Amino acid sequence: MAHENSPIECDLRVRDGTELKLGGKGVRVLFTPGHTEDSICLYNGKEVFTGDTLFVGTIGRFEKERAEAMYTSLHEVILKLPPSTLMYPGHDYGEVPWRTLGEERAANPFLMTRDFRSFLSLFS
């Protein structure tokens, strides 16, 4: 499975909002470009699987030209989910393997930024 913008070969192409059935549960695809131009997260209503977009205490690496996309994915997509949502990164777990988005918002400097300019200032 991969986002429709992905250059990789796959069996299933998805886009933002695609609903997938896994067992008896549904998972919604969230298009979160930034780490790569085709990054996605998966949200099931209680948990979000963030892959390489968001880690505990930090964020995924990205090319400078994708900084605005990363900021938007974090602040306008992931942080729009309920604060009680459990966040599970793909790897690089930091202090703990998961947190709620509310906890992560209060502890992660990249999520505490109020605007794109302050987000960029963390990289200089």
Secondary structure, DSSP 4 states (H G I P E B T S, - for coil): -EETT--S--S-EE-TT-EEEETTEEEEEEE--SSSTT-EEEE-SSEEEEETTEETTEE----GGGHHHHHHIIIIIGGGS-TT-EEEESS--TTSS-EEHHHHHHH-HHHH-SSHHHHHHTT-
